[in-house]
């Protein structure tokens, strides 16, 4: 059975359970899926959401894409919301705000490289977290082997990808990349981590 067949079988199984719930439980009413209307209080205060979710320590990356035209700067932004997604096929995922001015340039390029930052690269992260037309000034980089996206010097790892799919997720977009090539130049260094609003 392939991936699609396994997913379909799982859905059929869940639908066959009483109320479509979990085995051995009494299903409750399903919540109504809808958008929060204008003027309606959001179900969770955004400040509380940030504070609570900030307890989850995450790695830090810089997502880059090649310049669209000759003489133009490459694109790049600092990104915490990155994760591996699938082994077969090899997929990774990152999330980007819909308001990002860098994302349209990456989308037009159709490719990107995820640069996993080391513990001593917090200044590099801050440089790519700020808005600006050219964040690559003074930043050494070489083209990734498959897509040509900037591969930043001194990172722990790089993952070179083509855009596989883009999904909506509230005020963010969920970008799925198919991994074309990757490597770990230096596995012996510590990663840069972000926790409760500061680097560790």
Secondary structure, DSSP 8 states (H G I E B T S, - for coil): --HHHHHHHHHHHHHHSGGG--TTS------------TTS--SS-HHHHHHHHTTS-EE-EEEEE--SSTTS--EEEEES-EEEEETTTTEEEEEEETT-TTHHHHHHHTEEEEEE-BTT-HHHHHHHHS--S-TTTT--EEE-TTT--EEETT-SEEEEEEEEEEEEETTEEEEEEEEEEEE-S-TTS-B-EEETTEE-
